[in-house]
Amino acid sequence: MLAGILAAQPTRAQSIIKIDGSSTVFPITEAVSESFREKNSSVKFTIGIAGTGGGFKKFCKGETDISDASRPILKKEMAECAKNGIYYLELPVAFDALTVVINPKNKFLSKITVEELKKIWEPAAQGVITTWDQVNPAWPKAPIKLYGPGADSGTFDYFTEAINGKAKLSRTDFTTSEDDNVIVQAVSRDVNALGYLGFAYFSENSKKLKAAAIIAKDSKAAVLPSVKTVLDASYKPLARPLFIYVNAKSDERPEVRAFVDYYLNNADAIAKQVKYIPLSMKDYRHTMVNYKVKKTGTAFGGEAEVGVTIEELLKREPKN
């Protein structure tokens, strides 16, 4: 059917859909684009992993058609888009369980509290908290080696918001990369390492990494990331929604419209395929309705929110 929609358009040079942004959302978008191209070979894609922030920089200049995002658009990015006349559709596509990872040879750490994570990652820890026993006296006097995404990453923004109470509030003396595979390799080689990344990257590398169970502030239960714990809301506070943002002007092009329609209709199956957590069918249907009526803007108003439900977001009147 999609091939028919595109075939009906006047003959033109090969279409290119430009996408950039979150390395966390990348596996879903890449899988959807590959599936889409099986029926629409005339459409080409460029898909980058500049990080959510890096992706929005390009998107708000009109350089890309779609921005992958692991956190909502921020006020400064909204202002930049508005300045450049860029209107957008904010579409949730899946859930992620932001995963705290350690080396499998680490014998003392199987669970960690939100308070302990804050003690490790808050700005006051820089140059001060350097060994494991400083976090918990039951742990050894061994050096902590920290790995995580860079400042352009939505994963960095969400983790710092959830753990330290404010996005981008973090110690800076750790090894960074916008590519989660680099973090995987670093932690897998270092017995004293701790890092954080998206659930799909952990799932794909579960023989190289170990996930730490998280104990939330209001709980005594240590909860591991999984499809079940995200859907039942027990994996707190590190479960989060993932998005694509679509340039409204780009959406006027039939190939972009066909691709986004295909993305939303197949996100459930493809999210599972690449080890992410799909939304409920009710939420996908609501997202499709919002897309069909071209509801532009963001439901967040320029600030990240930890713990908000997709159902609640989809009912909000978005702001540009």
C-alpha positions in Angstrom: 0.0 0.0 0.0 2.8 2.4 0.9 4.6 1.6 -2.3 1.4 2.5 -4.1 1.2 5.8 -2.4 4.8 6.7 -3.4 4.4 5.2 -6.9 1.5 7.5 -7.5 3.7 10.6 -7.0 5.4 12.2 -10.0 8.8 10.7 -11.0 11.6 12.6 -9.1 15.2 12.1 -8.0 15.7 9.6 -5.3 14.1 10.7 -2.0 16.3 11.1 1.1 14.8 11.2 4.6 17.4 12.8 7.0 17.3 11.6 10.6 19.7 12.3 13.5 19.7 12.4 17.2 19.6 9.8 20.1 21.8 6.8 19.9 19.3 5.1 22.2 16.4 5.6 19.7 18.7 4.8 16.7 18.2 0.9 16.8 14.4 1.3 16.5 14.6 3.9 13.7 17.2 2.0 11.8 15.1 -1.2 12.0 11.9 0.6 10.9 13.8 2.3 8.0 15.2 -1.1 6.8 11.7 -2.7 6.9 10.2 0.3 5.1 12.8 0.2 2.3 11.9 -3.4 1.5 8.6 -2.0 0.0 9.9 1.5 -0.9 13.3 1.1 -2.4 13.3 4.6 -4.0 13.5 6.1 -0.5 17.0 6.5 1.1 17.8 7.4 4.7 20.7 9.1 6.4 20.5 8.2 10.2 23.0 9.8 12.6 23.7 9.4 16.3 24.7 12.9 17.3 22.8 12.5 20.6 19.4 14.0 21.4 20.8 17.5 22.0 23.0 17.3 18.9 20.1 16.0 16.9 17.9 18.9 18.0 20.6 21.4 17.0 20.3 20.2 13.4 16.5 19.7 13.5 15.8 23.2 14.8 17.9 24.6 11.9 15.8 22.7 9.4 18.8 20.3 8.5 16.9 17.1 9.3 13.4 15.8 8.7 13.1 13.7 11.9 14.9 13.9 15.2 15.3 10.8 17.4 15.0 11.8 21.1 15.4 10.0 24.4 14.1 13.0 26.3 11.6 15.8 25.4 12.6 19.0 23.6 13.9 21.7 25.9 12.9 25.3 26.2 16.0 26.6 24.5 15.5 24.1 21.6 11.8 25.1 21.4 12.9 28.8 21.1 15.5 27.9 18.4 12.9 26.0 16.4 10.4 28.9 16.7 13.0 31.4 15.6 13.7 29.3 12.5 10.0 28.6 11.8 10.3 24.9 12.5 7.0 23.3 13.7 7.1 19.7 14.8 5.1 16.7 15.8 6.2 15.0 19.1 5.5 11.2 18.8 6.3 8.7 21.5 7.3 5.4 20.0 8.6 3.1 22.8 9.8 2.8 26.4 13.4 2.4 27.6 14.7 1.2 30.9 17.8 3.3 31.5 20.2 0.6 32.8 23.0 1.0 35.3 25.7 -1.5 34.2 28.8 -3.0 35.8 31.4 -5.5 34.9 30.3 -9.2 35.3 33.3 -9.9 37.4 32.2 -7.3 40.0 31.3 -9.6 43.0 30.1 -7.0 45.5 27.5 -5.0 43.6 24.2 -6.5 42.6 21.9 -3.7 43.7 22.3 0.0 44.3 20.0 2.7 45.8 19.1 6.0 44.2 20.9 7.7 47.1 24.1 5.8 46.4 23.9 6.6 42.7 23.5 10.3 43.6 26.5 10.1 45.9 28.5 8.8 43.0 27.3 11.1 40.2 26.4 14.4 41.9 28.8 17.4 41.2 30.0 17.3 44.8 31.5 13.9 44.1 34.0 15.2 41.6 37.5 14.5 42.8 36.1 13.4 46.2 34.2 10.1 45.7 36.9 8.0 44.0 36.7 4.6 45.6 33.7 2.2 46.2 34.0 2.1 50.0 33.3 5.9 50.0 29.9 5.2 48.7 29.1 2.2 50.9 31.5 1.0 53.6 30.6 -2.6 52.8 32.2 -2.2 49.4 35.9 -2.6 48.7 38.5 0.2 48.7 38.9 0.0 45.0 38.8 2.8 42.4 35.5 3.7 40.8 35.8 4.0 37.0 32.8 5.9 35.6 31.5 5.8 32.0 28.5 7.5 30.5 27.0 9.5 27.6 28.1 13.0 26.9 26.3 16.3 27.4 24.5 16.1 24.1 22.8 12.9 25.1 19.2 12.6 26.2 20.2 9.7 28.3 22.6 12.0 30.2 19.8 14.5 30.7 17.3 12.0 31.9 19.7 10.2 34.2 20.8 13.4 35.9 17.2 14.6 36.2 16.1 11.3 37.8 19.2 10.8 40.0 20.6 14.2 40.8 17.3 16.2 40.6 18.2 18.4 37.7 19.1 17.7 34.0 22.8 18.1 33.2 23.7 18.4 36.9 26.6 15.9 37.2 30.2 15.4 38.0 32.3 15.7 34.8 35.3 13.6 35.6 34.2 10.5 33.8 34.7 9.0 30.4 32.0 10.0 27.9 30.8 8.9 24.5 27.6 9.6 22.5 27.9 6.0 21.2 26.6 3.5 23.7 28.7 0.7 22.1 31.8 2.5 23.3 30.4 2.5 26.9 29.6 -1.3 26.5 33.2 -2.0 25.5 34.7 0.1 28.3 32.6 -1.4 31.1 33.1 -4.9 29.8 36.9 -4.5 30.1 37.1 -2.9 33.5 36.2 -4.8 36.7 35.8 -1.5 38.7 33.6 0.2 36.1 30.1 1.6 36.4 28.1 3.2 33.6 24.6 3.7 32.3 23.0 3.3 28.9 19.8 2.2 27.2 18.2 -1.1 27.9 18.6 -2.4 24.3 22.3 -2.0 24.4 22.4 -3.9 27.7 20.2 -6.6 26.3 22.4 -7.1 23.2 25.5 -7.3 25.4 24.1 -9.1 28.5 27.1 -11.6 28.4 29.5 -8.7 28.6 27.7 -6.6 31.2 25.7 -7.0 34.4 22.7 -4.8 35.3 22.5 -3.4 38.8 19.0 -3.6 40.4 17.8 -0.2 41.5 16.2 0.6 44.9 14.0 3.7 44.6 13.8 6.3 47.3 10.2 5.2 48.3 11.0 1.5 48.2 13.0 -1.3 49.8 12.7 -3.5 46.7 15.7 -3.9 44.4 14.3 -4.0 40.9 16.0 -5.1 37.7 15.2 -3.5 34.4 12.9 -5.6 32.2 9.8 -5.3 30.0 7.6 -6.3 33.0 9.1 -3.9 35.5 8.8 -1.0 33.0 5.2 -1.7 32.2 4.1 -2.3 35.8 5.9 1.0 36.8 8.1 -0.7 39.4 11.4 0.2 37.7 11.7 3.7 39.2 12.9 6.3 38.4 14.8 5.1 35.3 12.0 4.0 33.0 11.4 6.6 30.3 9.6 7.2 27.0 11.4 7.5 23.7 10.3 9.9 20.9 10.6 10.9 17.3 10.1 14.5 16.4 8.9 15.2 12.8 9.4 18.5 11.0 5.8 19.5 10.0 7.0 20.9 6.7 8.9 17.7 5.9 5.7 15.8 6.8 4.1 17.4 3.7 6.4 15.2 1.6 4.6 11.9 0.7 7.7 9.8 1.5 8.1 11.3 5.0 4.4 11.0 5.7 4.4 7.3 4.5 7.5 6.5 6.6 6.1 8.1 9.8 2.7 6.3 9.3 4.6 3.0 8.8 6.8 3.8 11.9 3.7 4.2 14.1 1.9 1.2 12.7 4.9 -1.1 13.2 6.6 0.4 16.3 5.1 -2.3 18.6 6.6 -5.2 16.7 9.9 -3.5 15.8 10.4 -2.2 19.4 10.2 -5.8 20.6 12.5 -7.0 17.8 15.3 -4.7 18.8 14.8 -5.4 22.6 12.9 -2.2 23.5 9.6 -2.0 25.3 6.5 -1.1 23.3 3.8 1.3 24.4 0.3 -0.1 25.0 -1.8 -0.5 21.8 -4.2 2.2 23.3 -1.3 4.6 23.5 -0.1 3.8 19.9 -3.7 4.4 18.7 -3.8 7.7 20.5 -0.4 8.7 19.0 -1.7 7.8 15.6 -4.7 10.1 16.1 -2.5 13.0 17.2 -0.3 12.4 14.2 -3.3 12.3 11.8 -4.7 15.6 13.0 -1.2 17.1 12.9 -1.0 18.1 16.6 2.2 20.2 16.6 4.3 21.1 19.7 5.4 19.3 22.8 3.3 18.0 25.8 6.2 18.8 28.1 6.5 22.6 27.8 10.3 22.5 27.6 11.2 20.5 30.7 11.9 16.9 31.3 9.4 15.1 33.6 10.3 11.9 35.4 7.5 9.4 35.9 4.9 10.9 33.7 2.7 8.4 31.8 2.3 8.3 28.0 -1.5 8.3 28.4 -1.3 11.6 30.3 1.1 13.1 27.8 -1.1 12.3 24.8 -4.1 14.0 26.4 -2.2 17.3 27.0 -2.6 20.3 24.7 0.9 20.7 23.2 2.9 23.9 23.2 5.2 25.2 20.5 
